Amino acid sequence: MGVKIVLGKATEFITNVRGELKKVTWPTRKDTYASTLVVIVLVLAVAVFLWMVDSVLSTLIRVLLS
């Protein structure tokens, strides 16, 4: 491949990327904050749930093995 072909394809690619980025609907700061808060709350909820399951199973195994 020649340098011209590579540069031409790279230029075409970047032009297409810029065109697609103009079509994107970017979230507002408020939307981003709300989504981040939901993710943090859900991660904490799953962490607490898994901690509780782990504690129960650990206790059950200790009781069964002793």
mmCIF file as Biopython writes it, N, C-alpha, C and O atoms, coordinates in Angstrom:
data_model
#
loop_
_atom_site.group_PDB
_atom_site.id
_atom_site.type_symbol
_atom_site.label_atom_id
_atom_site.label_alt_id
_atom_site.label_comp_id
_atom_site.label_asym_id
_atom_site.label_entity_id
_atom_site.label_seq_id
_atom_site.pdbx_PDB_ins_code
_atom_site.Cartn_x
_atom_site.Cartn_y
_atom_site.Cartn_z
_atom_site.occupancy
_atom_site.B_iso_or_equiv
_atom_site.auth_seq_id
_atom_site.auth_asym_id
_atom_site.pdbx_PDB_model_num
ATOM 1   N N  . MET A ? 1  ? 0.834   -1.182  0.000  1.0 0.0 1  A 1 
ATOM 2   C CA . MET A ? 1  ? 0.000   0.000   0.000  1.0 0.0 1  A 1 
ATOM 3   C C  . MET A ? 1  ? 0.878   1.244   0.000  1.0 0.0 1  A 1 
ATOM 4   O O  . MET A ? 1  ? 1.886   1.321   0.702  1.0 0.0 1  A 1 
ATOM 5   N N  . GLY A ? 2  ? 0.476   2.184   -0.784 1.0 0.0 2  A 1 
ATOM 6   C CA . GLY A ? 2  ? 1.223   3.421   -0.826 1.0 0.0 2  A 1 
ATOM 7   C C  . GLY A ? 2  ? 0.830   4.349   0.307  1.0 0.0 2  A 1 
ATOM 8   O O  . GLY A ? 2  ? -0.213  4.184   0.940  1.0 0.0 2  A 1 
ATOM 9   N N  . VAL A ? 3  ? 1.678   5.315   0.542  1.0 0.0 3  A 1 
ATOM 10  C CA . VAL A ? 3  ? 1.435   6.286   1.616  1.0 0.0 3  A 1 
ATOM 11  C C  . VAL A ? 3  ? 0.163   7.076   1.334  1.0 0.0 3  A 1 
ATOM 12  O O  . VAL A ? 3  ? -0.594  7.377   2.257  1.0 0.0 3  A 1 
ATOM 13  N N  . LYS A ? 4  ? -0.081  7.414   0.067  1.0 0.0 4  A 1 
ATOM 14  C CA . LYS A ? 4  ? -1.275  8.178   -0.298 1.0 0.0 4  A 1 
ATOM 15  C C  . LYS A ? 4  ? -2.544  7.407   0.031  1.0 0.0 4  A 1 
ATOM 16  O O  . LYS A ? 4  ? -3.523  7.976   0.515  1.0 0.0 4  A 1 
ATOM 17  N N  . ILE A ? 5  ? -2.516  6.108   -0.238 1.0 0.0 5  A 1 
ATOM 18  C CA . ILE A ? 5  ? -3.705  5.285   0.040  1.0 0.0 5  A 1 
ATOM 19  C C  . ILE A ? 5  ? -3.976  5.232   1.545  1.0 0.0 5  A 1 
ATOM 20  O O  . ILE A ? 5  ? -5.115  5.366   1.990  1.0 0.0 5  A 1 
ATOM 21  N N  . VAL A ? 6  ? -2.906  5.034   2.315  1.0 0.0 6  A 1 
ATOM 22  C CA . VAL A ? 6  ? -3.062  4.959   3.776  1.0 0.0 6  A 1 
ATOM 23  C C  . VAL A ? 6  ? -3.560  6.285   4.324  1.0 0.0 6  A 1 
ATOM 24  O O  . VAL A ? 6  ? -4.477  6.309   5.146  1.0 0.0 6  A 1 
ATOM 25  N N  . LEU A ? 7  ? -2.972  7.387   3.884  1.0 0.0 7  A 1 
ATOM 26  C CA . LEU A ? 7  ? -3.409  8.704   4.355  1.0 0.0 7  A 1 
ATOM 27  C C  . LEU A ? 7  ? -4.842  8.999   3.926  1.0 0.0 7  A 1 
ATOM 28  O O  . LEU A ? 7  ? -5.615  9.589   4.681  1.0 0.0 7  A 1 
ATOM 29  N N  . GLY A ? 8  ? -5.186  8.592   2.728  1.0 0.0 8  A 1 
ATOM 30  C CA . GLY A ? 8  ? -6.550  8.804   2.236  1.0 0.0 8  A 1 
ATOM 31  C C  . GLY A ? 8  ? -7.562  8.046   3.067  1.0 0.0 8  A 1 
ATOM 32  O O  . GLY A ? 8  ? -8.616  8.581   3.412  1.0 0.0 8  A 1 
ATOM 33  N N  . LYS A ? 9  ? -7.243  6.781   3.395  1.0 0.0 9  A 1 
ATOM 34  C CA . LYS A ? 9  ? -8.151  5.980   4.216  1.0 0.0 9  A 1 
ATOM 35  C C  . LYS A ? 9  ? -8.232  6.524   5.636  1.0 0.0 9  A 1 
ATOM 36  O O  . LYS A ? 9  ? -9.306  6.524   6.237  1.0 0.0 9  A 1 
ATOM 37  N N  . ALA A ? 10 ? -7.110  6.986   6.178  1.0 0.0 10 A 1 
ATOM 38  C CA . ALA A ? 10 ? -7.098  7.552   7.526  1.0 0.0 10 A 1 
ATOM 39  C C  . ALA A ? 10 ? -7.943  8.825   7.564  1.0 0.0 10 A 1 
ATOM 40  O O  . ALA A ? 10 ? -8.700  9.047   8.509  1.0 0.0 10 A 1 
ATOM 41  N N  . THR A ? 11 ? -7.808  9.655   6.535  1.0 0.0 11 A 1 
ATOM 42  C CA . THR A ? 11 ? -8.587  10.894  6.463  1.0 0.0 11 A 1 
ATOM 43  C C  . THR A ? 11 ? -10.073 10.579  6.339  1.0 0.0 11 A 1 
ATOM 44  O O  . THR A ? 11 ? -10.904 11.226  6.978  1.0 0.0 11 A 1 
ATOM 45  N N  . GLU A ? 12 ? -10.401 9.606   5.534  1.0 0.0 12 A 1 
ATOM 46  C CA . GLU A ? 12 ? -11.805 9.204   5.366  1.0 0.0 12 A 1 
ATOM 47  C C  . GLU A ? 12 ? -12.368 8.665   6.687  1.0 0.0 12 A 1 
ATOM 48  O O  . GLU A ? 12 ? -13.501 8.968   7.062  1.0 0.0 12 A 1 
ATOM 49  N N  . PHE A ? 13 ? -11.568 7.875   7.374  1.0 0.0 13 A 1 
ATOM 50  C CA . PHE A ? 13 ? -11.993 7.315   8.655  1.0 0.0 13 A 1 
ATOM 51  C C  . PHE A ? 13 ? -12.281 8.430   9.660  1.0 0.0 13 A 1 
ATOM 52  O O  . PHE A ? 13 ? -13.317 8.421   10.325 1.0 0.0 13 A 1 
ATOM 53  N N  . ILE A ? 14 ? -11.365 9.382   9.766  1.0 0.0 14 A 1 
ATOM 54  C CA . ILE A ? 14 ? -11.534 10.485  10.729 1.0 0.0 14 A 1 
ATOM 55  C C  . ILE A ? 14 ? -12.741 11.333  10.358 1.0 0.0 14 A 1 
ATOM 56  O O  . ILE A ? 14 ? -13.467 11.787  11.242 1.0 0.0 14 A 1 
ATOM 57  N N  . THR A ? 15 ? -12.967 11.552  9.082  1.0 0.0 15 A 1 
ATOM 58  C CA . THR A ? 15 ? -14.138 12.307  8.634  1.0 0.0 15 A 1 
ATOM 59  C C  . THR A ? 15 ? -15.419 11.574  9.029  1.0 0.0 15 A 1 
ATOM 60  O O  . THR A ? 15 ? -16.377 12.194  9.493  1.0 0.0 15 A 1 
ATOM 61  N N  . ASN A ? 16 ? -15.432 10.261  8.844  1.0 0.0 16 A 1 
ATOM 62  C CA . ASN A ? 16 ? -16.604 9.467   9.222  1.0 0.0 16 A 1 
ATOM 63  C C  . ASN A ? 16 ? -16.829 9.493   10.741 1.0 0.0 16 A 1 
ATOM 64  O O  . ASN A ? 16 ? -17.966 9.588   11.205 1.0 0.0 16 A 1 
ATOM 65  N N  . VAL A ? 17 ? -15.747 9.408   11.498 1.0 0.0 17 A 1 
ATOM 66  C CA . VAL A ? 17 ? -15.853 9.443   12.961 1.0 0.0 17 A 1 
ATOM 67  C C  . VAL A ? 17 ? -16.438 10.781  13.408 1.0 0.0 17 A 1 
ATOM 68  O O  . VAL A ? 17 ? -17.331 10.812  14.255 1.0 0.0 17 A 1 
ATOM 69  N N  . ARG A ? 18 ? -15.949 11.873  12.854 1.0 0.0 18 A 1 
ATOM 70  C CA . ARG A ? 18 ? -16.464 13.198  13.225 1.0 0.0 18 A 1 
ATOM 71  C C  . ARG A ? 18 ? -17.943 13.318  12.873 1.0 0.0 18 A 1 
ATOM 72  O O  . ARG A ? 18 ? -18.721 13.895  13.633 1.0 0.0 18 A 1 
ATOM 73  N N  . GLY A ? 19 ? -18.330 12.771  11.718 1.0 0.0 19 A 1 
ATOM 74  C CA . GLY A ? 19 ? -19.739 12.797  11.317 1.0 0.0 19 A 1 
ATOM 75  C C  . GLY A ? 19 ? -20.616 12.018  12.286 1.0 0.0 19 A 1 
ATOM 76  O O  . GLY A ? 19 ? -21.709 12.463  12.636 1.0 0.0 19 A 1 
ATOM 77  N N  . GLU A ? 20 ? -20.134 10.847  12.724 1.0 0.0 20 A 1 
ATOM 78  C CA . GLU A ? 20 ? -20.900 10.040  13.676 1.0 0.0 20 A 1 
ATOM 79  C C  . GLU A ? 20 ? -20.981 10.720  15.036 1.0 0.0 20 A 1 
ATOM 80  O O  . GLU A ? 20 ? -22.019 10.660  15.696 1.0 0.0 20 A 1 
ATOM 81  N N  . LEU A ? 21 ? -19.900 11.364  15.462 1.0 0.0 21 A 1 
ATOM 82  C CA . LEU A ? 21 ? -19.902 12.046  16.756 1.0 0.0 21 A 1 
ATOM 83  C C  . LEU A ? 21 ? -20.886 13.207  16.788 1.0 0.0 21 A 1 
ATOM 84  O O  . LEU A ? 21 ? -21.403 13.552  17.851 1.0 0.0 21 A 1 
ATOM 85  N N  . LYS A ? 22 ? -21.148 13.810  15.640 1.0 0.0 22 A 1 
ATOM 86  C CA . LYS A ? 22 ? -22.122 14.904  15.580 1.0 0.0 22 A 1 
ATOM 87  C C  . LYS A ? 22 ? -23.540 14.380  15.778 1.0 0.0 22 A 1 
ATOM 88  O O  . LYS A ? 22 ? -24.429 15.138  16.167 1.0 0.0 22 A 1 
ATOM 89  N N  . LYS A ? 23 ? -23.764 13.092  15.514 1.0 0.0 23 A 1 
ATOM 90  C CA . LYS A ? 23 ? -25.091 12.498  15.665 1.0 0.0 23 A 1 
ATOM 91  C C  . LYS A ? 23 ? -25.365 12.067  17.109 1.0 0.0 23 A 1 
ATOM 92  O O  . LYS A ? 23 ? -26.511 11.791  17.464 1.0 0.0 23 A 1 
ATOM 93  N N  . VAL A ? 24 ? -24.334 12.008  17.931 1.0 0.0 24 A 1 
ATOM 94  C CA . VAL A ? 24 ? -24.477 11.519  19.301 1.0 0.0 24 A 1 
ATOM 95  C C  . VAL A ? 24 ? -25.241 12.528  20.147 1.0 0.0 24 A 1 
ATOM 96  O O  . VAL A ? 24 ? -24.996 13.733  20.081 1.0 0.0 24 A 1 
ATOM 97  N N  . THR A ? 25 ? -26.170 12.012  20.943 1.0 0.0 25 A 1 
ATOM 98  C CA . THR A ? 25 ? -26.869 12.843  21.915 1.0 0.0 25 A 1 
ATOM 99  C C  . THR A ? 25 ? -26.137 12.684  23.237 1.0 0.0 25 A 1 
ATOM 100 O O  . THR A ? 25 ? -26.249 11.649  23.894 1.0 0.0 25 A 1 
ATOM 101 N N  . TRP A ? 26 ? -25.394 13.699  23.625 1.0 0.0 26 A 1 
ATOM 102 C CA . TRP A ? 26 ? -24.591 13.618  24.838 1.0 0.0 26 A 1 
ATOM 103 C C  . TRP A ? 26 ? -25.466 13.888  26.052 1.0 0.0 26 A 1 
ATOM 104 O O  . TRP A ? 26 ? -26.334 14.758  26.006 1.0 0.0 26 A 1 
ATOM 105 N N  . PRO A ? 27 ? -25.246 13.145  27.151 1.0 0.0 27 A 1 
ATOM 106 C CA . PRO A ? 27 ? -26.065 13.377  28.352 1.0 0.0 27 A 1 
ATOM 107 C C  . PRO A ? 27 ? -25.703 14.698  29.017 1.0 0.0 27 A 1 
ATOM 108 O O  . PRO A ? 27 ? -24.584 15.197  28.898 1.0 0.0 27 A 1 
ATOM 109 N N  . THR A ? 28 ? -26.680 15.242  29.715 1.0 0.0 28 A 1 
ATOM 110 C CA . THR A ? 28 ? -26.439 16.479  30.448 1.0 0.0 28 A 1 
ATOM 111 C C  . THR A ? 28 ? -25.672 16.155  31.727 1.0 0.0 28 A 1 
ATOM 112 O O  . THR A ? 28 ? -25.535 14.989  32.098 1.0 0.0 28 A 1 
ATOM 113 N N  . ARG A ? 29 ? -25.182 17.176  32.385 1.0 0.0 29 A 1 
ATOM 114 C CA . ARG A ? 29 ? -24.476 16.980  33.658 1.0 0.0 29 A 1 
ATOM 115 C C  . ARG A ? 29 ? -25.418 16.333  34.679 1.0 0.0 29 A 1 
ATOM 116 O O  . ARG A ? 29 ? -25.001 15.473  35.455 1.0 0.0 29 A 1 
ATOM 117 N N  . LYS A ? 30 ? -26.676 16.747  34.675 1.0 0.0 30 A 1 
ATOM 118 C CA . LYS A ? 30 ? -27.658 16.200  35.608 1.0 0.0 30 A 1 
ATOM 119 C C  . LYS A ? 30 ? -27.881 14.709  35.346 1.0 0.0 30 A 1 
ATOM 120 O O  . LYS A ? 30 ? -27.937 13.915  36.285 1.0 0.0 30 A 1 
ATOM 121 N N  . ASP A ? 31 ? -28.007 14.329  34.074 1.0 0.0 31 A 1 
ATOM 122 C CA . ASP A ? 31 ? -28.189 12.918  33.709 1.0 0.0 31 A 1 
ATOM 123 C C  . ASP A ? 31 ? -26.980 12.081  34.128 1.0 0.0 31 A 1 
ATOM 124 O O  . ASP A ? 31 ? -27.129 10.976  34.651 1.0 0.0 31 A 1 
ATOM 125 N N  . THR A ? 32 ? -25.794 12.616  33.893 1.0 0.0 32 A 1 
ATOM 126 C CA . THR A ? 32 ? -24.570 11.902  34.252 1.0 0.0 32 A 1 
ATOM 127 C C  . THR A ? 32 ? -24.481 11.713  35.758 1.0 0.0 32 A 1 
ATOM 128 O O  . THR A ? 32 ? -24.113 10.638  36.232 1.0 0.0 32 A 1 
ATOM 129 N N  . TYR A ? 33 ? -24.817 12.755  36.513 1.0 0.0 33 A 1 
ATOM 130 C CA . TYR A ? 33 ? -24.795 12.673  37.975 1.0 0.0 33 A 1 
ATOM 131 C C  . TYR A ? 33 ? -25.784 11.620  38.467 1.0 0.0 33 A 1 
ATOM 132 O O  . TYR A ? 33 ? -25.451 10.805  39.327 1.0 0.0 33 A 1 
ATOM 133 N N  . ALA A ? 34 ? -27.002 11.638  37.918 1.0 0.0 34 A 1 
ATOM 134 C CA . ALA A ? 34 ? -28.039 10.692  38.343 1.0 0.0 34 A 1 
ATOM 135 C C  . ALA A ? 34 ? -27.630 9.257   38.017 1.0 0.0 34 A 1 
ATOM 136 O O  . ALA A ? 34 ? -27.802 8.361   38.844 1.0 0.0 34 A 1 
ATOM 137 N N  . SER A ? 35 ? -27.096 9.036   36.833 1.0 0.0 35 A 1 
ATOM 138 C CA . SER A ? 35 ? -26.666 7.689   36.442 1.0 0.0 35 A 1 
ATOM 139 C C  . SER A ? 35 ? -25.526 7.201   37.326 1.0 0.0 35 A 1 
ATOM 140 O O  . SER A ? 35 ? -25.501 6.038   37.728 1.0 0.0 35 A 1 
ATOM 141 N N  . THR A ? 36 ? -24.590 8.084   37.626 1.0 0.0 36 A 1 
ATOM 142 C CA . THR A ? 36 ? -23.466 7.713   38.484 1.0 0.0 36 A 1 
ATOM 143 C C  . THR A ? 36 ? -23.960 7.355   39.875 1.0 0.0 36 A 1 
ATOM 144 O O  . THR A ? 36 ? -23.483 6.394   40.477 1.0 0.0 36 A 1 
ATOM 145 N N  . LEU A ? 37 ? -24.907 8.117   40.385 1.0 0.0 37 A 1 
ATOM 146 C CA . LEU A ? 37 ? -25.457 7.847   41.705 1.0 0.0 37 A 1 
ATOM 147 C C  . LEU A ? 37 ? -26.161 6.488   41.735 1.0 0.0 37 A 1 
ATOM 148 O O  . LEU A ? 37 ? -26.018 5.735   42.698 1.0 0.0 37 A 1 
ATOM 149 N N  . VAL A ? 38 ? -26.912 6.178   40.689 1.0 0.0 38 A 1 
ATOM 150 C CA . VAL A ? 38 ? -27.590 4.878   40.609 1.0 0.0 38 A 1 
ATOM 151 C C  . VAL A ? 38 ? -26.574 3.748   40.598 1.0 0.0 38 A 1 
ATOM 152 O O  . VAL A ? 38 ? -26.762 2.743   41.283 1.0 0.0 38 A 1 
ATOM 153 N N  . VAL A ? 39 ? -25.510 3.897   39.837 1.0 0.0 39 A 1 
ATOM 154 C CA . VAL A ? 39 ? -24.479 2.859   39.771 1.0 0.0 39 A 1 
ATOM 155 C C  . VAL A ? 39 ? -23.827 2.657   41.138 1.0 0.0 39 A 1 
ATOM 156 O O  . VAL A ? 39 ? -23.636 1.521   41.572 1.0 0.0 39 A 1 
ATOM 157 N N  . ILE A ? 40 ? -23.488 3.744   41.811 1.0 0.0 40 A 1 
ATOM 158 C CA . ILE A ? 40 ? -22.843 3.636   43.126 1.0 0.0 40 A 1 
ATOM 159 C C  . ILE A ? 40 ? -23.764 2.948   44.122 1.0 0.0 40 A 1 
ATOM 160 O O  . ILE A ? 40 ? -23.322 2.077   44.871 1.0 0.0 40 A 1 
ATOM 161 N N  . VAL A ? 41 ? -25.043 3.329   44.140 1.0 0.0 41 A 1 
ATOM 162 C CA . VAL A ? 41 ? -25.997 2.716   45.072 1.0 0.0 41 A 1 
ATOM 163 C C  . VAL A ? 41 ? -26.157 1.225   44.774 1.0 0.0 41 A 1 
ATOM 164 O O  . VAL A ? 41 ? -26.170 0.408   45.695 1.0 0.0 41 A 1 
ATOM 165 N N  . LEU A ? 42 ? -26.278 0.871   43.505 1.0 0.0 42 A 1 
ATOM 166 C CA . LEU A ? 42 ? -26.438 -0.537  43.153 1.0 0.0 42 A 1 
ATOM 167 C C  . LEU A ? 42 ? -25.190 -1.356  43.484 1.0 0.0 42 A 1 
ATOM 168 O O  . LEU A ? 42 ? -25.301 -2.496  43.935 1.0 0.0 42 A 1 
ATOM 169 N N  . VAL A ? 43 ? -24.017 -0.791  43.265 1.0 0.0 43 A 1 
ATOM 170 C CA . VAL A ? 43 ? -22.780 -1.496  43.608 1.0 0.0 43 A 1 
ATOM 171 C C  . VAL A ? 43 ? -22.719 -1.732  45.109 1.0 0.0 43 A 1 
ATOM 172 O O  . VAL A ? 43 ? -22.350 -2.821  45.548 1.0 0.0 43 A 1 
ATOM 173 N N  . LEU A ? 44 ? -23.074 -0.732  45.896 1.0 0.0 44 A 1 
ATOM 174 C CA . LEU A ? 44 ? -23.088 -0.896  47.355 1.0 0.0 44 A 1 
ATOM 175 C C  . LEU A ? 44 ? -24.115 -1.943  47.779 1.0 0.0 44 A 1 
ATOM 176 O O  . LEU A ? 44 ? -23.835 -2.756  48.660 1.0 0.0 44 A 1 
ATOM 177 N N  . ALA A ? 45 ? -25.286 -1.936  47.172 1.0 0.0 45 A 1 
ATOM 178 C CA . ALA A ? 45 ? -26.334 -2.912  47.512 1.0 0.0 45 A 1 
ATOM 179 C C  . ALA A ? 45 ? -25.877 -4.329  47.191 1.0 0.0 45 A 1 
ATOM 180 O O  . ALA A ? 45 ? -26.079 -5.238  47.996 1.0 0.0 45 A 1 
ATOM 181 N N  . VAL A ? 46 ? -25.273 -4.528  46.042 1.0 0.0 46 A 1 
ATOM 182 C CA . VAL A ? 46 ? -24.784 -5.857  45.667 1.0 0.0 46 A 1 
ATOM 183 C C  . VAL A ? 46 ? -23.648 -6.282  46.594 1.0 0.0 46 A 1 
ATOM 184 O O  . VAL A ? 46 ? -23.563 -7.449  46.974 1.0 0.0 46 A 1 
ATOM 185 N N  . ALA A ? 47 ? -22.775 -5.341  46.960 1.0 0.0 47 A 1 
ATOM 186 C CA . ALA A ? 47 ? -21.675 -5.659  47.874 1.0 0.0 47 A 1 
ATOM 187 C C  . ALA A ? 47 ? -22.212 -6.105  49.228 1.0 0.0 47 A 1 
ATOM 188 O O  . ALA A ? 47 ? -21.716 -7.077  49.798 1.0 0.0 47 A 1 
ATOM 189 N N  . VAL A ? 48 ? -23.216 -5.408  49.749 1.0 0.0 48 A 1 
ATOM 190 C CA . VAL A ? 48 ? -23.803 -5.783  51.045 1.0 0.0 48 A 1 
ATOM 191 C C  . VAL A ? 48 ? -24.481 -7.147  50.927 1.0 0.0 48 A 1 
ATOM 192 O O  . VAL A ? 48 ? -24.333 -7.989  51.813 1.0 0.0 48 A 1 
ATOM 193 N N  . PHE A ? 49 ? -25.215 -7.367  49.850 1.0 0.0 49 A 1 
ATOM 194 C CA . PHE A ? 49 ? -25.875 -8.657  49.638 1.0 0.0 49 A 1 
ATOM 195 C C  . PHE A ? 49 ? -24.856 -9.791  49.594 1.0 0.0 49 A 1 
ATOM 196 O O  . PHE A ? 49 ? -25.036 -10.812 50.258 1.0 0.0 49 A 1 
ATOM 197 N N  . LEU A ? 50 ? -23.796 -9.621  48.820 1.0 0.0 50 A 1 
ATOM 198 C CA . LEU A ? 50 ? -22.778 -10.669 48.723 1.0 0.0 50 A 1 
ATOM 199 C C  . LEU A ? 50 ? -22.065 -10.884 50.056 1.0 0.0 50 A 1 
ATOM 200 O O  . LEU A ? 50 ? -21.719 -12.016 50.394 1.0 0.0 50 A 1 
ATOM 201 N N  . TRP A ? 51 ? -21.841 -9.809  50.817 1.0 0.0 51 A 1 
ATOM 202 C CA . TRP A ? 51 ? -21.238 -9.946  52.143 1.0 0.0 51 A 1 
ATOM 203 C C  . TRP A ? 51 ? -22.141 -10.775 53.057 1.0 0.0 51 A 1 
ATOM 204 O O  . TRP A ? 51 ? -21.664 -11.630 53.804 1.0 0.0 51 A 1 
ATOM 205 N N  . MET A ? 52 ? -23.456 -10.513 52.991 1.0 0.0 52 A 1 
ATOM 206 C CA . MET A ? 52 ? -24.397 -11.264 53.822 1.0 0.0 52 A 1 
ATOM 207 C C  . MET A ? 52 ? -24.432 -12.743 53.417 1.0 0.0 52 A 1 
ATOM 208 O O  . MET A ? 52 ? -24.421 -13.619 54.282 1.0 0.0 52 A 1 
ATOM 209 N N  . VAL A ? 53 ? -24.475 -13.020 52.132 1.0 0.0 53 A 1 
ATOM 210 C CA . VAL A ? 53 ? -24.479 -14.402 51.656 1.0 0.0 53 A 1 
ATOM 211 C C  . VAL A ? 53 ? -23.191 -15.101 52.072 1.0 0.0 53 A 1 
ATOM 212 O O  . VAL A ? 53 ? -23.221 -16.250 52.513 1.0 0.0 53 A 1 
ATOM 213 N N  . ASP A ? 54 ? -22.071 -14.420 51.934 1.0 0.0 54 A 1 
ATOM 214 C CA . ASP A ? 54 ? -20.784 -14.991 52.323 1.0 0.0 54 A 1 
ATOM 215 C C  . ASP A ? 54 ? -20.751 -15.290 53.815 1.0 0.0 54 A 1 
ATOM 216 O O  . ASP A ? 54 ? -20.257 -16.340 54.227 1.0 0.0 54 A 1 
ATOM 217 N N  . SER A ? 55 ? -21.267 -14.385 54.618 1.0 0.0 55 A 1 
ATOM 218 C CA . SER A ? 55 ? -21.291 -14.592 56.071 1.0 0.0 55 A 1 
ATOM 219 C C  . SER A ? 55 ? -22.149 -15.797 56.441 1.0 0.0 55 A 1 
ATOM 220 O O  . SER A ? 55 ? -21.748 -16.623 57.261 1.0 0.0 55 A 1 
ATOM 221 N N  . VAL A ? 56 ? -23.330 -15.893 55.834 1.0 0.0 56 A 1 
ATOM 222 C CA . VAL A ? 56 ? -24.229 -17.018 56.122 1.0 0.0 56 A 1 
ATOM 223 C C  . VAL A ? 56 ? -23.587 -18.331 55.694 1.0 0.0 56 A 1 
ATOM 224 O O  . VAL A ? 56 ? -23.603 -19.303 56.449 1.0 0.0 56 A 1 
ATOM 225 N N  . LEU A ? 57 ? -23.030 -18.368 54.505 1.0 0.0 57 A 1 
ATOM 226 C CA . LEU A ? 57 ? -22.410 -19.608 54.029 1.0 0.0 57 A 1 
ATOM 227 C C  . LEU A ? 57 ? -21.188 -19.984 54.852 1.0 0.0 57 A 1 
ATOM 228 O O  . LEU A ? 57 ? -20.963 -21.163 55.126 1.0 0.0 57 A 1 
ATOM 229 N N  . SER A ? 58 ? -20.403 -18.998 55.248 1.0 0.0 58 A 1 
ATOM 230 C CA . SER A ? 58 ? -19.233 -19.281 56.080 1.0 0.0 58 A 1 
ATOM 231 C C  . SER A ? 58 ? -19.656 -19.866 57.419 1.0 0.0 58 A 1 
ATOM 232 O O  . SER A ? 58 ? -19.064 -20.831 57.901 1.0 0.0 58 A 1 
ATOM 233 N N  . THR A ? 59 ? -20.683 -19.275 58.012 1.0 0.0 59 A 1 
ATOM 234 C CA . THR A ? 59 ? -21.179 -19.789 59.295 1.0 0.0 59 A 1 
ATOM 235 C C  . THR A ? 59 ? -21.736 -21.202 59.127 1.0 0.0 59 A 1 
ATOM 236 O O  . THR A ? 59 ? -21.487 -22.067 59.967 1.0 0.0 59 A 1 
ATOM 237 N N  . LEU A ? 60 ? -22.473 -21.440 58.071 1.0 0.0 60 A 1 
ATOM 238 C CA . LEU A ? 60 ? -23.035 -22.758 57.799 1.0 0.0 60 A 1 
ATOM 239 C C  . LEU A ? 60 ? -21.926 -23.794 57.624 1.0 0.0 60 A 1 
ATOM 240 O O  . LEU A ? 60 ? -22.020 -24.895 58.167 1.0 0.0 60 A 1 
ATOM 241 N N  . ILE A ? 61 ? -20.906 -23.461 56.892 1.0 0.0 61 A 1 
ATOM 242 C CA . ILE A ? 61 ? -19.801 -24.392 56.671 1.0 0.0 61 A 1 
ATOM 243 C C  . ILE A ? 61 ? -19.062 -24.660 57.985 1.0 0.0 61 A 1 
ATOM 244 O O  . ILE A ? 61 ? -18.694 -25.800 58.266 1.0 0.0 61 A 1 
ATOM 245 N N  . ARG A ? 62 ? -18.844 -23.614 58.792 1.0 0.0 62 A 1 
ATOM 246 C CA . ARG A ? 62 ? -18.183 -23.793 60.083 1.0 0.0 62 A 1 
ATOM 247 C C  . ARG A ? 62 ? -18.990 -24.727 60.972 1.0 0.0 62 A 1 
ATOM 248 O O  . ARG A ? 62 ? -18.423 -25.593 61.640 1.0 0.0 62 A 1 
ATOM 249 N N  . VAL A ? 63 ? -20.307 -24.559 60.985 1.0 0.0 63 A 1 
ATOM 250 C CA . VAL A ? 63 ? -21.177 -25.409 61.815 1.0 0.0 63 A 1 
ATOM 251 C C  . VAL A ? 63 ? -21.132 -26.851 61.321 1.0 0.0 63 A 1 
ATOM 252 O O  . VAL A ? 63 ? -21.056 -27.781 62.124 1.0 0.0 63 A 1 
ATOM 253 N N  . LEU A ? 64 ? -21.178 -27.038 60.007 1.0 0.0 64 A 1 
ATOM 254 C CA . LEU A ? 64 ? -21.156 -28.385 59.449 1.0 0.0 64 A 1 
ATOM 255 C C  . LEU A ? 64 ? -19.832 -29.097 59.661 1.0 0.0 64 A 1 
ATOM 256 O O  . LEU A ? 64 ? -19.808 -30.317 59.829 1.0 0.0 64 A 1 
ATOM 257 N N  . LEU A ? 65 ? -18.730 -28.358 59.657 1.0 0.0 65 A 1 
ATOM 258 C CA . LEU A ? 65 ? -17.416 -28.967 59.807 1.0 0.0 65 A 1 
ATOM 259 C C  . LEU A ? 65 ? -17.006 -29.183 61.271 1.0 0.0 65 A 1 
ATOM 260 O O  . LEU A ? 65 ? -16.051 -29.910 61.544 1.0 0.0 65 A 1 
ATOM 261 N N  . SER A ? 66 ? -17.712 -28.564 62.197 1.0 0.0 66 A 1 
ATOM 262 C CA . SER A ? 66 ? -17.289 -28.721 63.603 1.0 0.0 66 A 1 
ATOM 263 C C  . SER A ? 66 ? -18.103 -29.765 64.328 1.0 0.0 66 A 1 
ATOM 264 O O  . SER A ? 66 ? -17.873 -30.015 65.511 1.0 0.0 66 A 1 
#
